[in-house]
């Protein structure tokens, strides 16, 4: 039995048009901030000011479904892999029990033995609450370590993993919320050395929070539709250090995601969904360090012994301060190809826009058995320059499902991008009665 919104049809259509217009305007504004850095014949091409973090493997889309829709998932239809995007979606799962296994060979253009594996499970306690857990394992393959004098230290197999669990609950008729906990273990050095000055595994404890709103709408005369939006902040956690004596620690990739989704029931057998995700790292932006005008070398502050900051803010701050500061600390300046410091048109606000990534995805289902998907992900050249098209398909029969995705970079010469030919595979198993739609 479906519920229908109380708004009149023309009022719904007007709100829908305003929503689409606002999304398009925001997308256009961010896309402007993500274009190249040449303006009015002047050379403003600058060195990338990329925000780097430890354990980036926890921010890689681990599933084929999200990976085939431009890494979208904060407001898409829920599945067993929702932990990566928005754990609040779990309470909307239709099946009593869901189990999923994902696998992706990673960076195969560079190495042939690096991979990401993901195991997830979700259980519906009742119509208003669910629990879920997942294990993410990232293998760096076999690496030969060399000493400072090029001596052979042997072959090692660095790896990282994260274990997490969540509780999702309905907070109203259409609104759900969730809180998750996560343990992250990063063993990149295999404990070489053995004393306090030697590298050691990095450990962090983190949390996620998310909300998800979904309801039927009467925006179209000839078909049913569901509108949803979601907001999540993932990996809110302690910084990581890989030794016992370092005074600076690395942030983990705390990420804000938000976006809408619209699913259209075209007829009894066909459905089409559109998803739009905006994401931003809640991690401080590296400042612009002052350089000596003659030598071009960084200037050290004699009072603190640290590099002198010319533009931006100190990024060696606490986790909470870093999350807040990430919204206003972009320096708005950079060095061009000739080593000359230039300011960006729009200043710091322009660079803050550049830190917003956009993902767009579409999903078509036939009779809930066969699906095709496509998407696009865009990141500014100033912040990493990841731009790619994603494609995917799914075949679900009875309680089993198989999903696959394929990534195609769009900002590279053929054969030169390490993400080229990235594949993801998922196997899912679902058990229990589905709710009536």
C-alpha positions as CSV (number, residue, x, y, z in Angstrom):
1,X,0.0,0.0,0.0
2,X,1.5,3.3,-1.1
3,X,1.3,6.6,0.7
4,X,0.7,9.8,-1.3
5,X,1.9,13.3,-0.4
6,X,-0.7,15.8,0.5
7,X,0.5,18.6,-1.8
8,X,-1.4,19.3,-4.9
9,X,0.1,18.1,-8.2
10,X,0.9,21.6,-9.5
11,X,2.6,22.6,-6.3
12,X,4.7,19.4,-6.4
13,X,5.7,20.1,-10.0
14,X,6.7,23.6,-9.1
15,X,8.8,22.4,-6.2
16,X,10.4,19.7,-8.4
17,X,11.3,22.2,-11.0
18,X,12.8,24.5,-8.4
19,X,14.8,21.6,-7.0
20,X,16.2,20.6,-10.4
21,X,17.0,24.3,-11.2
22,X,18.9,24.7,-7.9
23,X,20.9,21.5,-8.5
24,X,21.8,22.6,-12.0
25,X,22.9,26.0,-10.8
26,X,25.0,24.5,-8.0
27,X,26.5,21.9,-10.5
28,X,27.3,24.7,-12.9
29,X,29.0,26.8,-10.2
30,X,31.1,23.9,-9.0
31,X,31.9,22.9,-12.6
32,X,33.2,26.4,-13.2
33,X,35.4,26.1,-10.2
34,X,36.6,22.8,-11.6
35,X,37.6,24.0,-15.1
36,X,41.2,24.7,-16.1
37,X,43.0,27.6,-14.5
38,X,43.6,29.9,-17.5
39,X,41.6,33.2,-17.5
40,X,41.5,35.9,-20.2
41,X,44.7,35.0,-21.8
42,X,46.7,35.0,-18.6
43,X,48.6,32.0,-17.3
44,X,47.0,31.0,-14.1
45,X,47.9,27.3,-14.4
46,X,49.1,26.3,-11.0
47,X,50.5,23.3,-9.2
48,X,47.8,21.1,-7.7
49,X,47.0,21.8,-4.1
50,X,45.7,18.4,-3.3
51,X,44.3,17.5,0.2
52,X,46.1,14.3,1.2
53,X,45.1,11.9,4.0
54,X,46.2,8.6,5.4
55,X,44.3,5.4,4.7
56,X,42.7,6.6,1.4
57,X,41.4,3.0,0.9
58,X,38.4,3.7,3.2
59,X,37.1,6.3,0.7
60,X,37.3,4.1,-2.4
61,X,33.9,2.9,-3.6
62,X,34.1,-0.8,-2.8
63,X,30.9,-1.9,-4.6
64,X,30.1,-2.3,-8.3
65,X,26.7,-0.6,-8.0
66,X,28.0,2.7,-6.6
67,X,31.1,2.4,-8.7
68,X,29.0,2.2,-11.9
69,X,27.0,5.3,-11.0
70,X,29.8,7.9,-10.6
71,X,30.5,6.8,-7.0
72,X,27.0,8.0,-6.1
73,X,25.2,6.5,-3.1
74,X,24.2,8.9,-0.4
75,X,20.5,8.9,-1.5
76,X,20.3,6.0,-3.9
77,X,18.1,3.0,-3.2
78,X,19.5,1.1,-0.2
79,X,21.5,-2.1,-0.6
80,X,23.8,-4.2,1.6
81,X,26.8,-1.9,0.6
82,X,25.2,1.3,1.9
83,X,27.8,1.5,4.7
84,X,30.2,3.2,2.4
85,X,27.8,6.0,1.5
86,X,25.1,6.5,4.1
87,X,24.3,3.9,6.8
88,X,20.9,5.4,7.5
89,X,19.6,3.7,4.3
90,X,19.8,0.3,5.9
91,X,16.4,0.6,7.7
92,X,14.8,0.9,4.2
93,X,16.1,-2.5,3.1
94,X,13.3,-4.7,1.8
95,X,14.9,-8.1,2.8
96,X,15.3,-9.5,6.3
97,X,18.9,-10.5,5.7
98,X,21.4,-9.3,3.1
99,X,25.0,-10.4,2.5
100,X,27.4,-9.0,-0.1
101,X,30.9,-9.6,-1.2
102,X,32.7,-7.1,-3.4
103,X,36.1,-7.4,-5.2
104,X,38.1,-5.0,-7.3
105,X,41.6,-5.4,-8.8
106,X,43.1,-2.0,-8.1
107,X,45.5,0.2,-10.2
108,X,46.2,-2.7,-12.6
109,X,47.9,-0.2,-15.0
110,X,50.7,0.0,-12.4
111,X,50.8,-3.3,-10.6
112,X,49.1,-6.7,-11.0
113,X,48.6,-7.8,-7.4
114,X,46.9,-4.9,-5.7
115,X,43.2,-5.4,-4.8
116,X,40.3,-4.3,-2.6
117,X,37.9,-6.8,-1.0
118,X,34.7,-5.9,0.8
119,X,32.3,-8.1,2.9
120,X,29.1,-6.6,4.2
121,X,26.0,-7.9,6.0
122,X,22.7,-6.3,7.1
123,X,19.8,-7.5,9.2
124,X,16.4,-5.9,9.7
125,X,15.4,-6.1,13.3
126,X,11.9,-4.8,12.5
127,X,10.2,-2.3,10.2
128,X,11.9,0.6,12.1
129,X,15.4,-0.6,12.8
130,X,18.3,-2.4,11.2
131,X,21.9,-3.4,12.0
132,X,24.8,-3.9,9.6
133,X,28.5,-4.6,9.6
134,X,31.3,-4.7,7.0
135,X,34.9,-5.6,6.6
136,X,37.1,-3.8,4.0
137,X,40.5,-5.3,3.2
138,X,43.1,-3.6,0.9
139,X,46.1,-5.5,-0.3
140,X,49.1,-3.6,-1.7
141,X,50.6,-6.8,-3.2
142,X,54.2,-7.9,-2.7
143,X,56.7,-5.1,-2.4
144,X,60.5,-5.3,-2.2
145,X,61.8,-3.0,0.5
146,X,65.3,-1.4,0.0
147,X,67.5,0.3,2.6
148,X,69.1,3.7,2.5
149,X,72.2,2.1,0.7
150,X,70.0,0.1,-1.6
151,X,70.5,-3.0,0.4
152,X,67.7,-5.7,0.1
153,X,65.4,-5.7,3.1
154,X,63.3,-8.5,1.7
155,X,59.8,-8.8,0.2
156,X,56.7,-7.8,2.2
157,X,53.0,-7.7,1.7
158,X,51.6,-4.4,3.1
159,X,47.9,-4.4,3.8
160,X,45.2,-2.3,5.4
161,X,41.7,-3.1,6.7
162,X,38.7,-1.5,8.4
163,X,36.0,-3.2,10.4
164,X,32.7,-1.3,11.1
165,X,29.2,-1.7,12.4
166,X,26.1,0.5,12.4
167,X,22.6,0.9,13.8
168,X,20.0,2.5,11.7
169,X,16.5,3.6,12.9
170,X,13.4,5.4,11.6
171,X,13.2,8.8,13.2
172,X,9.8,9.6,11.6
173,X,7.4,8.4,8.9
174,X,10.0,9.2,6.1
175,X,13.2,10.0,7.9
176,X,15.9,7.6,9.1
177,X,19.2,8.1,11.0
178,X,22.2,6.0,11.7
179,X,25.4,6.0,13.8
180,X,28.4,3.8,12.9
181,X,31.7,2.9,14.5
182,X,34.9,1.9,12.7
183,X,38.3,0.4,13.5
184,X,41.0,1.1,11.0
185,X,44.4,-0.8,10.8
186,X,47.1,0.2,8.3
187,X,50.2,-1.9,8.2
188,X,52.3,-0.5,5.4
189,X,55.7,-1.2,6.7
190,X,55.4,-4.7,8.1
191,X,57.0,-3.6,11.5
192,X,60.5,-3.4,10.1
193,X,63.2,-2.5,12.6
194,X,61.5,-3.2,15.9
195,X,62.4,-0.2,18.0
196,X,60.4,3.0,18.9
197,X,62.0,4.9,16.0
198,X,60.9,2.3,13.4
199,X,57.8,2.5,11.4
200,X,54.8,0.8,12.9
201,X,51.2,0.1,11.9
202,X,48.8,3.1,12.0
203,X,45.6,2.7,14.0
204,X,42.5,4.9,14.1
205,X,39.0,4.7,15.5
206,X,36.3,6.6,13.6
207,X,32.5,7.1,13.5
208,X,29.9,7.9,10.8
209,X,26.6,9.7,11.1
210,X,23.9,9.8,8.4
211,X,20.3,10.8,7.7
212,X,18.1,9.6,4.9
213,X,14.7,10.9,3.8
214,X,12.5,9.0,1.3
215,X,8.8,9.3,0.4
216,X,6.5,8.7,-2.6
217,X,5.5,11.9,-4.5
218,X,2.8,12.7,-7.0
219,X,4.9,14.8,-9.4
220,X,3.9,12.9,-12.5
221,X,0.4,12.0,-13.8
222,X,1.3,8.8,-15.5
223,X,3.8,7.1,-13.1
224,X,4.6,6.7,-9.5
225,X,7.8,8.2,-8.1
226,X,10.0,8.2,-5.0
227,X,12.0,11.2,-4.0
228,X,14.9,10.9,-1.5
229,X,17.8,12.9,-0.1
230,X,20.7,12.0,2.1
231,X,23.4,13.5,4.2
232,X,26.3,11.7,5.8
233,X,29.7,12.4,7.4
234,X,32.0,9.4,7.3
235,X,35.3,8.6,9.0
236,X,35.1,11.2,11.8
237,X,38.1,9.8,13.7
238,X,41.5,10.1,15.3
239,X,44.6,11.0,13.2
240,X,47.2,8.4,12.3
241,X,50.9,8.1,12.9
242,X,53.2,5.4,11.6
243,X,55.9,5.8,14.3
244,X,56.1,6.5,18.0
245,X,58.1,9.8,17.9
246,X,56.5,11.9,15.2
247,X,54.8,15.1,16.4
248,X,52.6,15.4,13.3
249,X,49.9,12.9,12.5
250,X,47.9,12.4,9.3
251,X,44.2,13.0,9.0
252,X,42.0,10.2,7.9
253,X,39.6,11.0,5.0
254,X,36.6,12.5,6.9
255,X,34.0,13.1,4.1
256,X,30.8,15.0,3.8
257,X,28.3,13.7,1.3
258,X,24.9,15.0,0.4
259,X,22.5,14.8,-2.6
260,X,19.1,13.9,-3.9
261,X,17.7,10.9,-5.8
262,X,14.6,10.4,-7.9
263,X,13.2,7.0,-8.8
264,X,10.5,6.8,-11.5
265,X,8.3,3.7,-11.8
266,X,7.8,3.9,-15.6
267,X,5.4,1.0,-15.6
268,X,4.9,-2.4,-13.9
269,X,8.2,-3.8,-15.2
270,X,10.5,-0.8,-15.7
271,X,12.0,1.8,-13.4
272,X,14.6,4.5,-13.8
273,X,16.5,6.3,-11.1
274,X,18.7,9.5,-11.1
275,X,21.2,10.2,-8.4
276,X,23.4,13.3,-7.7
277,X,26.1,13.3,-5.0
278,X,28.2,16.3,-3.8
279,X,31.2,15.3,-1.6
280,X,33.9,17.2,0.2
281,X,36.8,16.2,2.4
282,X,36.5,17.7,5.9
283,X,40.2,17.9,6.1
284,X,42.3,21.2,6.3
285,X,43.7,22.5,3.0
286,X,47.5,22.8,2.8
287,X,48.5,26.4,3.0
288,X,50.8,28.3,0.6
289,X,54.3,28.4,2.2
290,X,56.3,31.7,1.8
291,X,59.4,31.3,-0.5
292,X,62.6,33.3,-0.6
293,X,62.4,35.7,-3.6
294,X,65.9,34.9,-4.7
295,X,66.5,31.2,-4.0
296,X,62.9,30.2,-4.2
297,X,63.3,28.0,-1.1
298,X,60.6,27.8,1.7
299,X,61.1,30.3,4.5
300,X,61.3,28.9,8.1
301,X,59.8,30.9,10.9
302,X,62.8,31.4,13.4
303,X,60.4,31.5,16.4
304,X,58.6,28.3,15.8
305,X,60.9,26.3,13.5
306,X,58.0,25.7,11.1
307,X,57.5,26.9,7.6
308,X,56.1,30.4,7.3
309,X,52.6,30.5,6.0
310,X,51.9,33.2,3.4
311,X,48.3,32.3,2.5
312,X,45.8,29.9,4.1
313,X,45.9,28.5,7.6
314,X,48.0,26.0,9.6
315,X,46.7,22.5,8.8
316,X,48.4,20.9,11.9
317,X,45.2,21.1,14.0
318,X,42.8,18.8,15.9
319,X,40.3,16.7,14.1
320,X,37.3,18.8,15.1
321,X,39.0,22.1,14.3
322,X,40.1,20.6,11.0
323,X,36.6,19.7,10.1
324,X,35.3,23.2,10.8
325,X,38.4,24.9,9.3
326,X,38.0,22.9,6.0
327,X,35.2,25.2,4.9
328,X,37.2,28.4,5.0
329,X,40.9,27.7,5.0
330,X,41.7,27.5,1.2
331,X,44.6,29.9,0.5
332,X,43.1,31.1,-2.8
333,X,46.7,31.5,-4.3
334,X,49.1,29.2,-6.1
335,X,52.4,29.1,-8.0
336,X,52.1,29.1,-11.7
337,X,54.3,27.2,-14.2
338,X,57.0,29.9,-13.9
339,X,57.1,29.7,-10.1
340,X,55.3,33.0,-9.7
341,X,52.7,33.3,-7.0
342,X,49.3,34.3,-8.4
343,X,45.9,34.8,-6.8
344,X,42.8,33.1,-8.2
345,X,39.9,35.1,-9.5
346,X,37.3,34.6,-6.8
347,X,40.1,34.0,-4.3
348,X,39.6,31.5,-1.5
349,X,36.0,31.0,-2.3
350,X,36.9,29.8,-5.8
351,X,39.3,27.2,-4.3
352,X,36.7,26.1,-1.8
353,X,34.4,25.4,-4.7
354,X,37.2,23.3,-6.3
355,X,37.1,21.0,-3.2
356,X,33.6,19.8,-4.0
357,X,33.4,16.7,-6.1
358,X,30.4,15.8,-8.2
359,X,29.0,12.4,-9.0
360,X,26.0,11.7,-11.2
361,X,24.5,8.3,-11.8
362,X,21.5,6.7,-13.5
363,X,20.1,3.2,-13.0
364,X,17.5,1.3,-15.1
365,X,15.9,-1.9,-13.8
366,X,13.7,-4.3,-15.8
367,X,11.4,-6.4,-13.6
368,X,13.9,-6.1,-10.7
369,X,16.0,-8.8,-12.5
370,X,18.3,-7.0,-14.9
371,X,19.8,-3.5,-14.5
372,X,22.1,-1.2,-16.5
373,X,23.9,1.8,-15.0
374,X,26.0,4.7,-16.0
375,X,27.6,7.7,-14.2
376,X,30.2,10.4,-14.2
377,X,32.6,11.6,-11.5
378,X,34.3,15.0,-11.7
379,X,37.1,16.4,-9.5
380,X,38.9,19.6,-10.2
381,X,42.5,19.6,-11.6
382,X,43.5,21.7,-8.7
383,X,42.5,19.0,-6.2
384,X,43.4,15.8,-8.0
385,X,41.9,15.8,-11.5
386,X,39.9,12.5,-11.3
387,X,37.4,12.6,-14.1
388,X,35.8,9.4,-15.3
389,X,32.7,7.8,-16.9
390,X,31.4,4.6,-15.2
391,X,29.3,1.8,-16.7
392,X,27.7,-1.2,-15.1
393,X,25.2,-4.0,-15.2
394,X,23.4,-6.3,-12.8
395,X,21.6,-9.6,-12.9
396,X,19.5,-10.6,-9.9
397,X,17.6,-13.9,-9.8
398,X,15.7,-15.2,-6.8
399,X,17.9,-14.6,-3.7
400,X,21.2,-14.1,-5.6
401,X,22.7,-11.1,-7.5
402,X,25.7,-10.4,-9.6
403,X,26.9,-6.8,-10.3
404,X,29.8,-5.5,-12.3
405,X,31.1,-2.0,-13.1
406,X,33.8,-0.6,-15.4
407,X,35.6,2.8,-15.2
408,X,36.7,4.9,-18.2
409,X,38.9,8.0,-17.5
410,X,38.1,11.0,-19.7
411,X,41.1,13.2,-18.9
412,X,43.9,11.1,-20.1
413,X,45.8,9.9,-23.1
414,X,44.9,6.3,-23.7
415,X,46.9,3.9,-21.6
416,X,48.4,6.5,-19.3
417,X,45.8,6.7,-16.4
418,X,46.3,4.2,-13.5
419,X,42.5,4.0,-13.0
420,X,41.9,2.9,-16.6
421,X,40.1,-0.4,-17.0
422,X,39.1,-0.5,-13.3
423,X,36.6,-3.4,-12.7
424,X,34.5,-4.1,-9.7
425,X,32.5,-7.3,-9.0
426,X,29.7,-8.0,-6.4
427,X,27.9,-11.1,-5.3
428,X,24.9,-10.6,-3.1
429,X,22.5,-12.9,-1.2
430,X,19.2,-11.8,0.2
431,X,16.7,-13.7,2.4
432,X,13.3,-12.8,3.8
433,X,10.0,-11.5,2.7
434,X,10.0,-8.3,0.7
435,X,7.7,-5.5,1.9
436,X,4.8,-4.5,-0.3
437,X,5.5,-1.4,-2.4
